[in-house]
Amino acid sequence: MKVSDILRLKGNTLYTASVNDPLGDAIQTMAEKDIGSLVVMEHGDVVGMLTFREVIVAIVNNGGTAGSILVRSVMDDAPLTCTMETDMDEVRRMMLDRHARYMPVMDKKMLMGVISFYDVAKAVVDSQNFENKMLKAYIRDWPVEGETDS
């Protein structure tokens, strides 16, 4: 299974922030859209990721408020990325190794989407459920020794 398979099922709605956006605005967008991350863009390029992890740390370090903090100062400026052709096993390994919950999907410099650890886990479970159904159907249709087709 490839990343493209997940994005095809998930859809391609993207939410972004600019490096110069106030953190409070980014938090508002994340809350309104019920999402855990924003891709941070500058001049049309992906330059970072803002997740609830960075938001929490920034607010704690700023005395409990977003204040005048800009997205640029708290974003992850070296996010993990993958391509549409990256295999799901590789994505799982990368996300686990870096404790990453969100990963931008890139086609050269173009942002194609974002996959989450939830998306990856759901794809794995769905794939296993499908295989399980196919195996059960195969076993159910297994010919009994001595039986012949009429």
Order of alpha helices (4+ residues) and beta strands (2+ residues): alpha-beta-alpha-beta-beta-alpha-alpha-beta-alpha-beta-beta-alpha
